[in-house]
Amino acid sequence: MDWEESPSPACGSPRDAVGSQHSIASSSAQWAMPGQSVVILDFDNVLLPSLWLIQQAPKIMRVQKPVPFVDLGVGNCQLRCFMEQVEIMLDNVEHVGDLAIVTDSEPGWVSYCVAAFMPELTERFERIPVVHCGGAFSSSGRDIHDSCREQGNDAAADTLRLARKVEAVTNIVGKLYGCRSWKNIACVTPDLEFVQALQNAVFLRENPLSSRTGFEKRVRAKCIQSVTEPMPYVLAVQLAVLGEYMGAFLCVDEDLVLLLRLEDKGVRRCHEAQWRGEDGAAEVEPFLRSPQDALSRATRIEIDRICAIAHSLKTPETIGSVVV
C-alpha cells in the first residue's frame, strides 16, 4: 500500500518492547533489535526485474492499466525462480526490521507490476508501505524540474530530484519510527542518487538527546548499492545474498556503504543450473543455498568483515534467524 495509507506505529507498541525481552550482551546492541531497525528496498531491479520486463513486455510496462497475469512464455521459469527468492528475502528482512518499499515511479506502479507479473504476492505487497518518489513533486516543483531540463540546466534538475528523494525518505522513515528516535536504517538500491538521499536525510535528522550521554542519539545508515544487471537469475542471486546477510548488516555499529557486486562465473553457474533440468527452480535451489559463491572478491571480503563484527556481539537475538 502507499505509505500514506499505512498506520503509524504507536508509541510503546509491542515492537518497541522487543529489546526488553532479550538478554543483550551490550546495551549499545539494543538499537539493532528488530523493532528498532528500518529496511528500505528499491522496487525496480531489486524486487522486480523491471529493465528485463521492459524488454520482454514493453507495451504492458508502458500502459500501467489493470491487466491479468502476463504470460512471458519461456521467461516464466526465470520469473518464477525470482519470485521464490523475493518471498524468502521478504521473510528474512521482516524478521530483522520494519520494511518499506521505494520506487522512482509514479503512484500505482508497484501494485500494477505485482498484479501483472507476481499476482501470487499481491497480498504480501499490500501489507508493505510504499513511497513513490515519482509522485513526490508538487505540480510547481515538477514544472521547475522540467523547465531546468529544457533549458539544459541538468545540475539544477538533479538537485531538485535529490531533494525530492530526501523528502520521500524522511517521510517514510518518520512514518515507520513514529514518535521514536531514528536508530538504524538500511537501504538496498541500484540508484546512487537514492543512497545519497538516505545519507542526506540522516545527516539532516535531529534526534533527541540521550539521557545517558547528553549527546544527540545516533542514527546509523547502511547503504547497499545493488547490481544493475536486469536479468532475473542475476537478481535472484542478489536477493539470496541480501536475505542471508541483512541481519549482519543491521548489527554493525557503524555506517556502511557496500557495493554489492557478483562474480560472472558464479552467476553463470546459476544460469546454467536453472536450465539444466525440466524444473528450473528446483535445479537452481542448491546453488542459491550458498549465494556467497557468487560474490566478487572485494564484496566477499567486506561482508566477511561485517559478519565477524556481528558475531563478536554474541547477540543472536539481534540477527534473528539469519545465519551469518
C-alpha positions as CSV (number, residue, x, y, z in Angstrom):
1,M,0.0,0.0,0.0
2,D,1.1,3.6,-0.4
3,W,2.8,4.8,2.8
4,E,0.1,7.5,3.4
5,E,-2.4,4.7,3.8
6,S,-0.4,2.6,6.3
7,P,-0.9,3.0,10.1
8,S,1.7,4.8,12.1
9,P,3.3,2.6,14.8
10,A,2.1,3.9,18.2
11,C,4.5,4.8,21.0
12,G,5.0,1.9,23.3
13,S,3.9,-0.6,20.7
14,P,4.8,-4.3,21.2
15,R,7.7,-3.9,18.7
16,D,9.2,-1.2,20.9
17,A,9.4,-3.7,23.7
18,V,11.4,-6.3,21.8
19,G,14.7,-5.1,23.3
20,S,13.4,-5.7,26.9
21,Q,12.5,-9.3,26.1
22,H,16.1,-10.4,25.4
23,S,19.4,-10.5,27.3
24,I,21.7,-8.2,25.4
25,A,25.5,-8.6,25.9
26,S,26.0,-4.9,25.2
27,S,23.4,-2.1,25.8
28,S,24.6,-0.5,22.6
29,A,23.2,-3.5,20.7
30,Q,19.6,-2.6,21.6
31,W,19.4,-0.3,18.6
32,A,19.9,-3.3,16.3
33,M,16.9,-5.2,17.7
34,P,14.1,-5.9,15.1
35,G,11.8,-3.3,16.5
36,Q,14.4,-0.6,16.1
37,S,15.6,-1.1,12.5
38,V,14.0,0.1,9.2
39,V,14.9,-1.6,5.9
40,I,14.0,0.3,2.7
41,L,14.1,-1.8,-0.6
42,D,14.0,-0.3,-4.0
43,F,11.3,-1.9,-6.0
44,D,12.7,-1.6,-9.5
45,N,15.6,-4.0,-10.2
46,V,15.7,-5.2,-6.6
47,L,12.2,-6.7,-6.0
48,L,11.2,-6.7,-9.7
49,P,13.5,-7.2,-12.8
50,S,12.0,-4.0,-14.3
51,L,14.5,-3.5,-17.1
52,W,14.2,-7.1,-18.2
53,L,10.4,-6.9,-18.2
54,I,10.5,-3.8,-20.3
55,Q,12.4,-5.8,-22.9
56,Q,10.1,-8.8,-22.6
57,A,6.7,-6.9,-22.5
58,P,7.3,-3.3,-23.4
59,K,3.7,-2.5,-24.1
60,I,2.5,-3.8,-20.8
61,M,5.1,-1.9,-18.9
62,R,4.1,1.4,-20.6
63,V,0.3,1.2,-20.3
64,Q,0.1,0.8,-16.5
65,K,-3.6,-0.1,-16.6
66,P,-5.1,-3.1,-14.7
67,V,-4.2,-6.3,-16.6
68,P,-4.4,-10.0,-15.9
69,F,-1.2,-12.0,-15.3
70,V,1.2,-11.6,-18.2
71,D,2.4,-14.8,-19.7
72,L,6.1,-14.4,-20.7
73,G,6.5,-17.8,-22.3
74,V,10.0,-19.2,-21.7
75,G,10.6,-16.2,-19.3
76,N,8.1,-17.6,-16.8
77,C,10.7,-20.0,-15.5
78,Q,13.1,-17.3,-14.7
79,L,10.4,-15.1,-13.2
80,R,9.1,-18.0,-11.0
81,C,12.6,-18.6,-9.6
82,F,12.9,-14.9,-9.0
83,M,9.6,-14.7,-7.1
84,E,10.6,-17.5,-4.8
85,Q,13.7,-15.6,-3.8
86,V,11.6,-12.4,-3.3
87,E,9.3,-14.2,-0.8
88,I,12.2,-15.7,1.1
89,M,14.1,-12.4,1.2
90,L,11.0,-10.5,2.5
91,D,10.5,-13.1,5.2
92,N,14.1,-12.7,6.3
93,V,14.1,-8.9,6.2
94,E,10.7,-8.6,8.1
95,H,12.2,-10.7,10.8
96,V,15.0,-8.2,11.5
97,G,13.4,-4.9,10.8
98,D,10.4,-2.9,9.7
99,L,10.2,-2.9,5.9
100,A,9.3,-0.3,3.4
101,I,9.5,-0.1,-0.4
102,V,10.6,2.9,-2.5
103,T,10.3,3.5,-6.3
104,D,11.2,6.3,-8.6
105,S,7.9,5.8,-10.5
106,E,4.5,7.3,-10.2
107,P,1.9,6.2,-7.7
108,G,0.3,2.9,-8.5
109,W,3.4,1.5,-10.2
110,V,4.1,-1.2,-7.6
111,S,0.6,-2.5,-7.3
112,Y,0.3,-2.6,-11.2
113,C,3.5,-4.5,-11.7
114,V,2.8,-7.0,-8.9
115,A,-0.7,-7.7,-10.3
116,A,0.8,-8.2,-13.8
117,F,3.9,-10.2,-13.0
118,M,3.7,-11.5,-9.4
119,P,0.0,-11.9,-8.6
120,E,0.7,-14.6,-6.0
121,L,2.5,-12.0,-3.9
122,T,-0.3,-9.3,-4.2
123,E,-1.5,-9.7,-0.6
124,R,2.1,-9.7,0.7
125,F,3.0,-6.4,-1.1
126,E,-0.3,-4.8,0.0
127,R,0.9,-5.0,3.6
128,I,4.2,-3.2,2.9
129,P,4.2,0.6,2.9
130,V,5.4,2.1,-0.4
131,V,6.6,5.6,-1.3
132,H,6.6,6.6,-4.9
133,C,9.3,9.3,-5.5
134,G,7.8,10.0,-8.9
135,G,4.7,11.4,-7.2
136,A,6.6,13.3,-4.5
137,F,6.9,16.5,-6.6
138,S,4.3,19.2,-6.2
139,S,2.9,20.4,-9.5
140,S,5.0,23.6,-9.2
141,G,8.1,21.6,-8.3
142,R,7.7,19.3,-11.3
143,D,7.3,22.4,-13.6
144,I,10.5,23.8,-12.3
145,H,12.3,20.5,-12.7
146,D,11.1,20.1,-16.3
147,S,11.9,23.7,-17.1
148,C,15.5,23.2,-15.8
149,R,15.8,20.2,-18.1
150,E,14.5,22.0,-21.1
151,Q,17.0,24.9,-20.5
152,G,19.9,22.4,-20.3
153,N,20.4,23.1,-16.6
154,D,20.8,19.4,-15.6
155,A,22.6,20.3,-12.4
156,A,19.7,22.2,-11.0
157,A,17.3,19.5,-12.1
158,D,19.4,16.8,-10.4
159,T,19.4,18.9,-7.2
160,L,15.6,19.0,-7.3
161,R,15.4,15.3,-7.9
162,L,17.7,14.6,-4.9
163,A,15.7,17.0,-2.7
164,R,12.6,15.1,-3.7
165,K,14.1,11.8,-2.7
166,V,15.4,13.2,0.6
167,E,11.9,14.3,1.4
168,A,10.5,10.9,0.4
169,V,13.0,9.1,2.6
170,T,12.4,11.4,5.5
171,N,8.6,10.9,5.3
172,I,8.7,7.1,5.1
173,V,11.3,6.6,7.8
174,G,9.4,9.1,10.0
175,K,6.2,7.2,9.4
176,L,7.8,3.9,10.5
177,Y,9.5,5.2,13.6
178,G,6.5,7.3,14.6
179,C,7.4,9.3,17.8
180,R,10.6,7.3,18.4
181,S,14.1,8.5,17.6
182,W,15.6,7.2,14.4
183,K,18.2,4.5,15.1
184,N,19.2,2.0,12.4
185,I,18.3,2.4,8.7
186,A,19.3,0.2,5.8
187,C,18.5,0.7,2.1
188,V,19.1,-1.5,-0.9
189,T,19.0,0.2,-4.3
190,P,20.9,0.3,-7.6
191,D,20.3,4.1,-7.6
192,L,23.3,6.1,-6.3
193,E,21.1,9.1,-6.0
194,F,18.8,7.3,-3.5
195,V,21.9,6.3,-1.5
196,Q,22.8,10.0,-1.3
197,A,19.2,10.8,-0.4
198,L,19.3,8.5,2.6
199,Q,22.7,9.8,3.8
200,N,21.4,13.4,3.5
201,A,18.1,12.5,5.3
202,V,20.1,11.0,8.2
203,F,22.5,14.0,8.3
204,L,19.6,16.4,8.5
205,R,17.7,14.4,11.1
206,E,17.7,15.9,14.6
207,N,17.3,13.1,17.1
208,P,16.5,13.8,20.8
209,L,19.4,13.9,23.3
210,S,20.4,10.8,25.1
211,S,19.6,10.8,28.9
212,R,22.7,8.6,29.4
213,T,25.3,10.6,27.4
214,G,23.8,14.0,27.0
215,F,24.5,13.9,23.2
216,E,22.1,13.5,20.3
217,K,21.1,9.9,19.8
218,R,23.0,8.4,16.9
219,V,21.4,7.3,13.6
220,R,23.2,4.5,11.7
221,A,22.8,4.4,7.9
222,K,23.6,1.2,6.0
223,C,23.5,1.8,2.2
224,I,23.8,-1.3,0.0
225,Q,24.2,-0.4,-3.7
226,S,22.9,-3.4,-5.6
227,V,23.7,-4.7,-9.0
228,T,22.2,-3.1,-12.1
229,E,22.1,-6.3,-14.2
230,P,18.4,-6.7,-15.3
231,M,18.3,-10.5,-15.8
232,P,16.1,-12.2,-13.2
233,Y,18.6,-15.0,-12.5
234,V,21.2,-12.4,-11.5
235,L,18.7,-10.5,-9.3
236,A,17.6,-13.8,-7.7
237,V,21.2,-14.5,-6.6
238,Q,21.4,-10.9,-5.2
239,L,18.2,-11.5,-3.2
240,A,19.6,-14.7,-1.7
241,V,22.7,-12.7,-0.6
242,L,20.6,-9.9,0.9
243,G,18.3,-12.4,2.7
244,E,21.3,-14.2,4.2
245,Y,23.3,-11.2,5.3
246,M,20.8,-8.4,6.1
247,G,20.8,-9.3,9.8
248,A,24.6,-8.9,9.9
249,F,24.4,-5.5,8.1
250,L,21.9,-4.2,10.7
251,C,24.0,-5.5,13.6
252,V,27.2,-3.5,12.8
253,D,27.5,-0.3,14.9
254,E,28.7,1.9,12.1
255,D,27.6,3.5,8.9
256,L,28.0,1.3,5.8
257,V,28.3,1.8,2.1
258,L,28.5,-1.6,0.5
259,L,28.9,-2.1,-3.3
260,L,27.2,-5.5,-3.8
261,R,29.0,-7.0,-6.8
262,L,28.6,-10.5,-8.1
263,E,31.2,-12.6,-9.9
264,D,30.3,-13.5,-13.5
265,K,31.5,-17.1,-13.2
266,G,29.2,-17.8,-10.1
267,V,26.3,-16.1,-11.7
268,R,26.8,-18.1,-14.9
269,R,26.7,-21.4,-12.9
270,C,23.4,-20.2,-11.5
271,H,22.1,-19.6,-15.1
272,E,23.3,-23.0,-16.3
273,A,21.7,-24.8,-13.4
274,Q,18.5,-23.0,-14.0
275,W,18.1,-24.5,-17.4
276,R,19.7,-27.9,-16.8
277,G,16.6,-29.8,-15.8
278,E,12.9,-29.7,-16.6
279,D,12.1,-27.9,-13.4
280,G,14.4,-24.9,-13.5
281,A,13.5,-23.6,-10.0
282,A,14.3,-27.0,-8.4
283,E,17.6,-27.3,-10.2
284,V,18.8,-23.8,-9.1
285,E,17.9,-24.2,-5.5
286,P,21.1,-25.9,-4.3
287,F,23.2,-23.0,-5.7
288,L,21.1,-20.4,-4.0
289,R,21.7,-22.1,-0.7
290,S,25.3,-20.8,-1.0
291,P,24.9,-17.4,-2.5
292,Q,28.3,-16.2,-1.2
293,D,29.8,-18.3,-4.0
294,A,28.6,-15.6,-6.5
295,L,30.1,-12.7,-4.6
296,S,33.1,-10.8,-6.1
297,R,36.3,-11.0,-4.0
298,A,36.0,-7.4,-2.8
299,T,32.4,-7.8,-1.8
300,R,33.1,-11.1,0.0
301,I,36.0,-9.6,2.0
302,E,33.8,-6.7,3.2
303,I,30.9,-9.0,4.1
304,D,33.2,-11.3,6.0
305,R,34.4,-8.3,8.0
306,I,30.8,-7.3,8.7
307,C,29.9,-10.8,9.8
308,A,32.9,-11.0,12.1
309,I,31.7,-7.9,13.8
310,A,28.2,-9.2,14.1
311,H,29.5,-12.5,15.6
312,S,31.6,-10.6,18.1
313,L,28.5,-9.0,19.6
314,K,27.3,-12.5,20.6
315,T,23.7,-11.4,20.4
316,P,21.9,-13.7,18.0
317,E,18.7,-12.1,19.1
318,T,19.6,-9.0,17.1
319,I,20.3,-11.1,14.0
320,G,17.0,-13.1,14.2
321,S,17.1,-16.4,12.3
322,V,19.5,-15.1,9.7
323,V,22.7,-17.2,9.7
324,V,25.8,-15.1,9.3
